[in-house]
Amino acid sequence: MKPINNNLSIDLLEPNRFYISLLLTLTFLDLFFIIASWLNYNTDLITNDSFDITKDFGYAEIFQYCKELAIAVLLFKVFKKTGDYVFIVWSLLFTYMLLDDSNRIHEIVG
């Protein structure tokens, strides 16, 4: 398959091992937080309430903020490399999601 465009050569049929590893790591970390939250509720193995996935500014929520920030920054870098405005729009969307989640805009305004 041909690259997306001349400025950004990404082969969509042969993903890089780094990106697969990153995706698996992020997925396993999400599963870890889900299991840790369950253990916190149902057992005495974890007694730290920061593992609760429903707690504001708990470990899982801070991890989510990090993911949203990384996505926004990476999309902005792709925009700078390609000049394609769709990437800046997506970057702004993820920046808004980060600000909304961390500042609870949807809860205050809504």
Order of alpha helices (4+ residues) and beta strands (2+ residues): alpha-alpha-alpha-alpha
